[in-house]
């Protein structure tokens, strides 16, 4: 066993001796004297100057690890654009639709940092997957309700930013919703998607969803994630505001008003109403049996045409063309057509193509149903004249009243809130008045008159939606009812049934031109309201530049 004293006298190894240690035998006092007598370097730090200690060097890590000073919520942009980052004043004065639409059209690096509106119970904030799931559920209700793709993306973007999620990219197609969130430039993105399986028209539910998004975007309203889920569940569970019998009665009144709009009388009104109500019940029966919507439209188009043919064969002195035209008004898919054209004009070409394809299938279903009845009617000897002009210009007050009744019943069929029905009825009266003044009195072409009337409908609808901070669909869709090309569609189908294909195609082309004029006019009116009636201080609404044909 080694002696402790001998062990202490052993020399230490070289590894245990520091290179900057004080040599043995040199005292601290001698070192101080030596320092005072040594020559001072011109780069030395003067005495008395307090210099903070240098921070400890960061340990080397992976190139993909998050930097020590990085914060995902306060992440700087990747670069500053040459013309600077535009400043957006996200205030309550500007509707959240315009605020979110403006930022969606900006590159990700130029978007302002999100300002979390809804505060979470803990400092860590809500779980990102739950926020994305809530966003997808809200987008699903909007898309299933008929909202155009751009407004659906704006709503999804607003929900994400209200909970402080930056770098969110929503993507909307006809049946698929997806959203991607990247917490930072060095973290993996989180992506979620949801498929829209079933569509239904309920503008009351649509308005409730818009109100929820507006409350989430309002800094003065505190809504937790659990409260948002609860309100969304209540919106899903709410029943339609009108019962089934009211919808069937509205379909009949709509067809009757449309028949008066094209020159019919009392008998024509009753006949068109009965045909439309019978067609509505047959469509409900087909839907209950699980038949696709194509066959539902086919069977719904048959009763009005059959009643018109029966009155002609019975030699009743009525306009059978007005009866059939009135029944067609209740079936023409004007809502889907307007949404499809709007998606195409705003750059959502895949969604627009799918919507227009859906409209084409619905229209073909109507064509098949009417053509079958017209073919048998012609074979039975019914005298139907495709050149017969419908009286539309000699009763202006009746036509305006019929147009307002048509918009009123159309609003009920769309399950609108009772507070919006009167507004959309007045908007429909504006459409009927402008069209009658331009076409019947001024002699302007029906396409141009339809486009101008639809433009005013879109303008007033957008102004009303801005006033109430909701969707513009409840104020525009039912108001375009009096402008739908029912008569042109009927005469085209009748000419085809009588083997005059050329004349029939010309009439159907006119109907397609009128439908496009309606859709483009509504969209143009909305764009004009956003272009000239903006709140001062708002950022520019960017759009894609034209490609010059390349």
C-alpha positions in Angstrom: 0.0 0.0 0.0 1.4 3.4 -1.1 2.3 6.0 1.5 -0.1 9.1 1.2 2.8 11.5 1.7 4.8 9.8 -1.1 1.6 9.9 -3.3 1.3 13.7 -2.7 4.9 14.2 -3.7 4.4 12.6 -7.1 4.6 15.0 -10.1 1.4 15.6 -11.9 1.0 14.5 -15.5 1.3 17.0 -18.4 -2.4 16.5 -19.3 -3.5 17.8 -16.0 -1.4 21.0 -16.3 -3.0 24.0 -18.1 -0.9 25.9 -20.7 -2.1 29.2 -19.2 -1.5 28.2 -15.6 0.8 30.1 -13.3 4.3 28.4 -13.2 5.4 26.9 -10.0 7.2 29.3 -7.7 5.7 32.5 -9.2 3.4 34.4 -6.9 0.5 36.5 -7.9 2.3 39.6 -6.6 5.2 39.1 -8.9 2.9 38.6 -11.8 1.2 42.0 -11.0 4.6 43.7 -10.9 5.6 42.2 -14.2 2.3 43.3 -15.8 2.8 46.9 -14.7 6.4 47.0 -16.0 5.6 45.4 -19.3 5.0 47.5 -22.4 1.3 48.0 -23.2 0.1 47.1 -26.7 -1.9 49.7 -28.7 -4.6 47.1 -29.2 -4.9 46.4 -25.5 -8.1 47.4 -23.7 -7.5 50.4 -21.4 -7.9 50.1 -17.7 -11.3 51.0 -16.2 -13.2 50.1 -19.4 -16.0 47.6 -18.6 -16.3 45.1 -21.4 -19.0 42.5 -21.2 -17.9 38.9 -21.4 -18.2 37.2 -24.7 -21.1 34.9 -25.0 -20.4 31.2 -25.0 -20.1 29.6 -28.4 -23.2 27.7 -29.5 -22.6 24.0 -29.8 -22.5 22.7 -33.3 -25.7 21.1 -34.4 -27.6 19.9 -37.5 -28.2 22.4 -40.3 -31.9 21.6 -40.1 -32.2 22.3 -36.4 -34.2 25.4 -35.3 -31.9 28.4 -34.5 -31.7 29.3 -30.8 -33.2 32.8 -31.3 -35.8 31.8 -33.8 -39.5 32.2 -33.1 -42.2 30.8 -35.4 -44.7 33.5 -34.5 -42.3 36.3 -35.1 -40.4 34.9 -38.0 -38.9 37.5 -40.4 -39.6 37.1 -44.1 -37.1 35.3 -46.2 -36.2 38.5 -48.0 -37.4 42.0 -48.5 -38.9 42.8 -52.0 -37.2 45.6 -54.0 -40.3 47.9 -53.6 -40.7 47.1 -49.9 -43.3 45.1 -48.1 -46.8 46.7 -48.4 -48.4 47.8 -45.2 -51.9 46.5 -44.7 -54.1 48.0 -42.1 -56.2 45.1 -40.8 -59.0 47.0 -39.2 -62.6 46.3 -38.6 -63.7 49.0 -41.1 -62.6 46.7 -43.9 -64.6 43.4 -44.2 -62.6 40.4 -43.4 -63.4 39.0 -46.8 -61.4 41.8 -48.5 -58.6 41.6 -46.0 -58.0 37.9 -46.4 -58.5 38.0 -50.2 -55.8 40.7 -50.4 -53.3 38.7 -48.5 -54.1 35.5 -50.3 -53.1 37.2 -53.6 -49.8 38.3 -52.1 -46.6 36.1 -52.1 -46.0 34.4 -48.8 -42.9 36.4 -48.0 -44.8 39.7 -48.4 -47.7 38.9 -46.2 -47.8 40.8 -42.8 -47.2 38.8 -39.7 -50.4 37.4 -38.2 -51.9 39.1 -35.2 -53.6 36.4 -33.1 -57.1 37.5 -32.4 -58.4 34.6 -30.4 -56.4 34.0 -27.2 -55.9 30.5 -26.0 -56.2 29.4 -22.3 -52.5 28.6 -22.1 -49.5 30.5 -23.5 -48.6 27.7 -25.8 -51.7 28.3 -27.9 -54.1 25.9 -29.5 -52.9 22.7 -31.1 -52.2 23.2 -34.8 -54.0 20.1 -36.0 -57.2 21.2 -34.2 -57.1 24.6 -35.8 -56.6 23.1 -39.2 -59.5 20.7 -38.6 -61.8 23.6 -37.6 -60.7 25.5 -40.7 -61.5 22.6 -43.0 -64.9 22.0 -41.4 -65.8 25.7 -41.9 -64.6 25.5 -45.5 -66.6 22.4 -46.1 -69.8 24.0 -45.1 -69.1 27.0 -47.3 -68.2 25.0 -50.3 -71.1 22.6 -49.9 -73.5 25.6 -49.6 -72.5 26.9 -53.1 -69.9 29.5 -52.2 -67.2 30.3 -54.8 -63.7 29.0 -54.3 -62.0 32.3 -53.6 -64.4 33.2 -50.8 -63.9 29.8 -49.3 -60.2 30.2 -49.3 -60.5 33.7 -47.8 -62.6 32.3 -44.9 -60.2 29.4 -44.3 -57.3 31.9 -44.3 -59.1 34.1 -41.8 -59.7 31.3 -39.4 -56.0 30.3 -39.4 -54.8 33.8 -38.9 -57.2 34.5 -36.1 -55.4 31.8 -34.1 -52.0 33.1 -35.0 -51.0 30.5 -37.6 -48.6 32.0 -40.2 -47.6 30.5 -43.6 -51.0 28.9 -44.2 -51.9 27.9 -47.7 -55.5 26.8 -48.3 -56.4 25.1 -51.5 -60.0 24.6 -52.7 -61.2 22.4 -55.6 -64.7 21.2 -56.4 -64.7 18.3 -54.0 -61.5 18.5 -52.0 -60.3 21.0 -49.4 -56.7 21.0 -48.2 -54.6 23.4 -46.0 -50.9 23.4 -45.3 -49.2 25.2 -42.4 -45.5 25.5 -42.1 -44.5 26.6 -38.5 -41.1 28.0 -39.7 -38.8 27.8 -42.6 -36.9 24.9 -41.1 -39.8 22.8 -39.8 -41.8 20.3 -41.6 -45.2 21.5 -42.9 -48.5 20.2 -41.4 -51.1 19.3 -44.1 -54.7 18.3 -43.7 -57.5 17.7 -46.2 -61.2 17.1 -46.3 -63.5 15.8 -49.0 -67.0 17.3 -49.7 -69.3 14.3 -50.1 -72.7 16.0 -50.1 -74.0 19.3 -51.2 -77.0 21.1 -50.0 -78.6 24.5 -50.5 -79.1 26.3 -47.2 -78.2 30.0 -47.2 -79.3 30.3 -43.6 -76.5 27.9 -42.6 -74.1 29.8 -45.0 -74.9 33.1 -43.2 -74.3 31.5 -39.8 -70.9 30.2 -40.9 -70.0 33.7 -42.1 -71.0 35.1 -38.8 -68.8 32.6 -37.0 -65.8 33.6 -39.2 -66.6 37.3 -38.6 -66.6 36.7 -34.9 -63.3 34.8 -35.0 -61.7 37.7 -36.9 -63.1 40.3 -34.6 -60.5 41.3 -31.9 -63.3 42.5 -29.6 -64.9 39.0 -29.5 -63.2 36.2 -27.6 -64.0 32.7 -28.9 -62.0 29.8 -27.7 -61.4 26.8 -29.9 -63.9 24.7 -28.0 -66.5 27.4 -28.3 -65.9 27.6 -32.1 -66.4 23.8 -32.3 -69.6 24.1 -30.3 -71.0 26.8 -32.5 -70.1 24.9 -35.6 -71.9 21.8 -34.3 -75.0 23.9 -33.7 -74.9 25.2 -37.2 -74.7 21.7 -38.6 -77.6 20.5 -36.4 -80.0 23.4 -37.1 -83.0 22.5 -39.2 -83.9 24.3 -42.4 -86.0 27.5 -41.8 -88.8 26.4 -44.1 -90.7 23.0 -44.1 -91.0 20.8 -47.2 -94.5 21.9 -48.1 -93.4 25.5 -48.1 -90.6 24.6 -50.6 -93.0 22.8 -52.9 -95.5 25.7 -52.8 -92.6 28.1 -53.5 -91.6 26.1 -56.5 -95.1 26.3 -57.9 -95.4 30.1 -57.3 -92.0 30.5 -58.9 -93.1 28.7 -62.0 -96.4 30.7 -62.1 -94.6 34.0 -61.7 -92.2 33.0 -64.5 -95.1 32.2 -66.8 -96.6 35.6 -66.1 -93.2 37.2 -66.8 -93.3 35.8 -70.3 -96.9 36.8 -71.1 -99.1 34.2 -69.4 -102.5 34.8 -67.7 -104.3 33.4 -64.8 -104.9 29.9 -66.3 -101.3 29.8 -67.4 -100.2 30.7 -63.9 -102.2 27.9 -62.3 -101.1 25.4 -64.9 -97.4 26.2 -64.5 -97.7 26.2 -60.7 -99.3 22.7 -60.7 -96.7 21.4 -63.1 -93.8 22.7 -61.1 -95.2 21.4 -57.8 -95.8 17.9 -59.3 -92.2 17.9 -60.7 -90.8 19.0 -57.4 -92.6 16.0 -55.6 -91.3 13.6 -58.3 -87.8 14.9 -57.8 -88.1 14.4 -54.0 -89.3 10.9 -54.7 -86.3 10.2 -57.0 -83.9 11.6 -54.4 -85.4 9.4 -51.7 -84.8 6.4 -53.9 -81.1 7.3 -54.3 -81.2 8.4 -57.9 -78.5 10.9 -59.0 -79.4 14.5 -59.6 -79.4 14.0 -63.4 -82.5 11.9 -63.2 -84.1 14.2 -60.6 -83.9 17.1 -63.0 -85.2 14.8 -65.8 -88.3 13.8 -64.0 -88.9 17.3 -62.6 -88.9 18.7 -66.1 -91.6 16.3 -67.4 -94.8 17.5 -65.6 -94.8 21.2 -66.8 -94.2 20.0 -70.4 -96.9 17.4 -70.1 -99.4 19.9 -68.8 -98.6 22.3 -71.6 -99.0 19.6 -74.2 -102.3 18.4 -72.6 -103.7 22.0 -72.8 -102.7 22.2 -76.4 -104.3 18.9 -77.3 -107.5 19.9 -75.4 -107.6 23.1 -77.5 -107.6 25.3 -74.5 -106.9 28.9 -75.5 -103.7 29.4 -73.5 -100.1 29.8 -74.3 -98.6 26.3 -73.8 -95.2 27.8 -74.4 -95.6 30.0 -71.3 -96.6 27.0 -69.2 -93.5 25.0 -70.2 -91.2 28.1 -69.9 -92.5 28.8 -66.4 -91.7 25.2 -65.4 -88.2 25.5 -66.8 -87.5 28.6 -64.7 -87.8 26.6 -61.5 -85.1 24.1 -62.8 -82.5 26.1 -64.5 -79.3 25.9 -62.4 -78.5 29.6 -62.2 -76.8 29.3 -58.8 -74.2 26.8 -60.0 -73.7 28.6 -63.2 -72.9 31.9 -61.5 -70.5 30.2 -59.1 -68.7 28.3 -61.9 -68.2 31.4 -64.0 -67.0 33.4 -60.9 -64.4 30.7 -60.2 -63.2 30.8 -63.8 -62.9 34.6 -63.7 -60.9 34.6 -60.4 -58.4 31.9 -61.6 -59.8 28.7 -60.1 -60.0 26.9 -63.5 -60.3 23.4 -62.2 -63.1 24.2 -59.9 -64.8 26.3 -62.6 -64.5 23.4 -65.1 -66.1 21.0 -62.6 -68.9 23.4 -61.8 -69.7 24.1 -65.4 -69.6 20.4 -66.2 -72.1 19.9 -63.4 -74.3 22.6 -64.9 -74.1 20.9 -68.3 -75.3 17.6 -66.8 -78.2 19.3 -65.1 -79.1 21.1 -68.3 -78.9 17.9 -70.3 -81.2 16.3 -67.8 -83.8 19.1 -68.3 -83.4 18.8 -72.1 -84.0 15.0 -72.0 -87.1 15.4 -69.8 -88.7 18.1 -72.0 -87.7 16.6 -75.3 -89.3 13.3 -74.4 -92.6 15.0 -73.7 -92.4 17.3 -76.7 -91.6 14.4 -79.0 -94.7 12.4 -77.9 -96.8 15.6 -78.0 -95.7 16.3 -81.6 -96.5 12.7 -82.6 -100.0 13.1 -81.0 -100.7 16.1 -83.1 -100.0 19.0 -80.7 -99.6 22.2 -82.7 -96.6 23.9 -81.1 -95.1 26.8 -83.0 -91.5 27.5 -82.3 -91.8 31.0 -83.9 -94.5 32.1 -81.5 -93.3 35.2 -79.7 -94.1 35.5 -76.1 -95.6 38.8 -75.0 -93.1 40.5 -72.7 -93.3 44.2 -73.3 -96.9 45.3 -73.0 -97.4 44.8 -69.3 -94.5 46.4 -67.5 -96.1 46.6 -64.0 -97.2 42.9 -64.2 -93.7 41.9 -65.2 -92.0 43.8 -62.4 -94.4 42.3 -59.9 -93.9 38.8 -61.4 -90.1 39.3 -61.2 -90.3 40.3 -57.6 -92.5 37.3 -56.7 -90.1 35.0 -58.6 -87.2 36.4 -56.6 -89.2 36.0 -53.3 -90.0 32.3 -54.0 -86.5 31.6 -55.2 -85.1 32.9 -51.9 -87.4 30.6 -50.0 -86.2 27.6 -52.1 -82.6 28.6 -51.3 -83.5 28.5 -47.5 -82.5 32.1 -46.9 -83.0 33.9 -43.6 -86.2 35.8 -43.3 -84.4 39.0 -42.8 -82.8 38.8 -46.3 -85.9 37.8 -48.2 -87.2 41.4 -48.6 -83.8 42.7 -49.7 -83.4 40.1 -52.4 -86.9 40.6 -53.5 -86.2 44.3 -54.0 -83.0 43.4 -55.8 -85.0 41.2 -58.2 -87.3 44.1 -58.9 -84.3 46.2 -59.9 -83.2 43.4 -62.3 -86.7 43.2 -63.9 -87.0 47.0 -64.2 -83.6 47.5 -65.8 -84.0 44.7 -68.2 -87.5 45.8 -69.3 -86.4 49.4 -69.7 -83.4 48.5 -71.8 -84.8 45.7 -73.9 -88.5 46.2 -74.2 -88.5 50.1 -74.2 -85.0 50.9 -75.5 -84.7 48.1 -78.0 -81.3 47.0 -76.8 -80.2 43.4 -77.4 -81.3 40.9 -74.7 -77.7 39.8 -74.0 -76.5 43.4 -73.3 -79.7 44.2 -71.2 -79.2 41.0 -69.2 -75.6 41.8 -68.5 -76.3 45.3 -67.3 -79.2 44.1 -65.1 -77.1 41.3 -63.6 -74.2 43.8 -63.0 -76.5 45.9 -60.9 -77.7 42.9 -59.0 -74.1 41.9 -58.3 -73.3 45.5 -57.2 -76.2 45.9 -54.9 -75.7 42.4 -53.5 -72.1 43.1 -52.7 -73.0 46.4 -51.0 -75.6 44.6 -48.9 -73.2 41.9 -47.9 -70.6 44.5 -46.9 -73.2 46.2 -44.7 -74.1 42.9 -42.9 -70.6 41.4 -43.1 -71.9 38.2 -44.7 -71.9 36.4 -48.0 -73.2 38.1 -51.2 -74.9 34.9 -52.4 -78.2 35.4 -50.5 -78.6 38.9 -52.0 -77.7 38.0 -55.6 -78.6 34.4 -56.5 -82.4 34.7 -56.1 -82.4 38.2 -57.7 -81.1 36.9 -61.0 -84.1 34.6 -61.3 -86.1 36.9 -63.6 -83.1 37.0 -66.0 -82.8 33.3 -66.5 -83.1 32.2 -70.2 -86.2 30.0 -69.9 -87.9 31.0 -73.1 -84.8 30.6 -75.2 -84.2 27.2 -73.8 -87.8 26.1 -74.5 -87.9 27.3 -78.1 -84.5 25.6 -78.8 -85.8 22.3 -77.4 -89.1 22.6 -79.4 -87.2 23.2 -82.6 -85.0 20.2 -82.1 -88.1 18.1 -81.3 -89.6 19.1 -84.7 -86.4 18.1 -86.5 -85.3 21.7 -87.0 -81.9 21.2 -85.5 -80.2 24.3 -86.9 -82.9 26.7 -85.4 -82.8 24.8 -82.2 -79.0 25.1 -81.8 -79.3 28.8 -82.5 -81.9 29.3 -79.8 -79.9 27.2 -77.3 -76.8 29.2 -78.2 -78.8 32.3 -77.3 -79.7 30.8 -74.0 -76.1 30.0 -73.3 -75.1 33.6 -74.2 -77.7 34.9 -71.8 -76.5 32.6 -69.0 -72.9 33.8 -69.5 -74.1 37.4 -69.5 -75.8 36.8 -66.1 -72.8 35.2 -64.6 -70.3 37.7 -65.9 -72.5 40.6 -65.0 -72.9 39.5 -61.4 -69.2 39.0 -61.0 -68.4 42.4 -62.7 -70.8 44.2 -60.3 -69.0 42.6 -57.4 -65.6 43.6 -58.7 -66.8 47.2 -59.3 -67.9 47.5 -55.7 -64.5 46.2 -54.5 -62.6 48.5 -56.9 -64.3 51.8 -56.3 -66.0 51.5 -52.9 -63.1 50.5 -50.7 -62.3 51.8 -47.3 -59.4 54.4 -47.4 -56.1 53.0 -46.3 -56.6 49.5 -47.4 -54.0 47.6 -49.4 -54.3 47.0 -53.1 -56.1 43.9 -54.2 -53.6 42.1 -56.3 -54.4 39.8 -59.2 -52.5 37.8 -61.7 -51.0 39.8 -64.6 -52.1 38.9 -68.1 -49.8 36.5 -69.9 -50.0 38.3 -73.3 -50.8 35.0 -75.0 -47.6 33.2 -74.0 
